[in-house]
Amino acid sequence: MAEGVPHSFEDYFPNLDKHFRFTSIPLGDYFITTGSDITDIKKALHQVEVANAQLTEADQRKNEFLAVLSHELRNPLTPFATASTSSNEWPRAVTRPGASRK
């Protein structure tokens, strides 16, 4: 390491359930090293990542809904045409129990 250039790294200590960031600065034959507890930062970052994943999923569902809606708005009579075609056959295909056919 070059003298005076800081070097940082992060590590997780499972027995403490904590994340730490260590920074070392070389000074000749010696080092000055500091450590910081960054557990709260890591937890907040995880919460942001989870929220981002949820928002991405919600955005995808919204886009799918709008695609279906726009298709239905461009072709509004298709369901009615399908219903009217099949409704002509419906009374012949379905009879009530005990009803006689004429």
Contacts in CASP RR format, 6 or more apart in sequence:
PFRMAT RR
TARGET T0000
AUTHOR 0000-0000-0000
METHOD contacts of the structure
MODEL  1
MAEGVPHSFEDYFPNLDKHFRFTSIPLGDYFITTGSDITDIKKALHQVEV
ANAQLTEADQRKNEFLAVLSHELRNPLTPFATASTSSNEWPRAVTRPGAS
RK
1 7 0 8 1.000
1 24 0 8 1.000
1 26 0 8 1.000
2 26 0 8 1.000
3 26 0 8 1.000
3 27 0 8 1.000
3 28 0 8 1.000
4 25 0 8 1.000
4 26 0 8 1.000
4 27 0 8 1.000
5 25 0 8 1.000
5 26 0 8 1.000
6 23 0 8 1.000
6 24 0 8 1.000
6 25 0 8 1.000
7 23 0 8 1.000
7 24 0 8 1.000
7 25 0 8 1.000
7 26 0 8 1.000
8 21 0 8 1.000
8 22 0 8 1.000
8 23 0 8 1.000
8 24 0 8 1.000
9 21 0 8 1.000
9 22 0 8 1.000
10 19 0 8 1.000
10 20 0 8 1.000
10 21 0 8 1.000
10 22 0 8 1.000
10 38 0 8 1.000
11 19 0 8 1.000
11 20 0 8 1.000
11 22 0 8 1.000
12 18 0 8 1.000
12 19 0 8 1.000
12 20 0 8 1.000
13 19 0 8 1.000
13 20 0 8 1.000
17 39 0 8 1.000
18 37 0 8 1.000
18 39 0 8 1.000
19 37 0 8 1.000
19 38 0 8 1.000
19 39 0 8 1.000
19 41 0 8 1.000
19 42 0 8 1.000
20 35 0 8 1.000
20 36 0 8 1.000
20 37 0 8 1.000
20 38 0 8 1.000
21 35 0 8 1.000
21 36 0 8 1.000
21 38 0 8 1.000
22 33 0 8 1.000
22 34 0 8 1.000
22 35 0 8 1.000
22 36 0 8 1.000
23 33 0 8 1.000
23 34 0 8 1.000
23 35 0 8 1.000
23 36 0 8 1.000
24 31 0 8 1.000
24 32 0 8 1.000
24 33 0 8 1.000
25 31 0 8 1.000
25 32 0 8 1.000
25 33 0 8 1.000
72 79 0 8 1.000
95 101 0 8 1.000
END
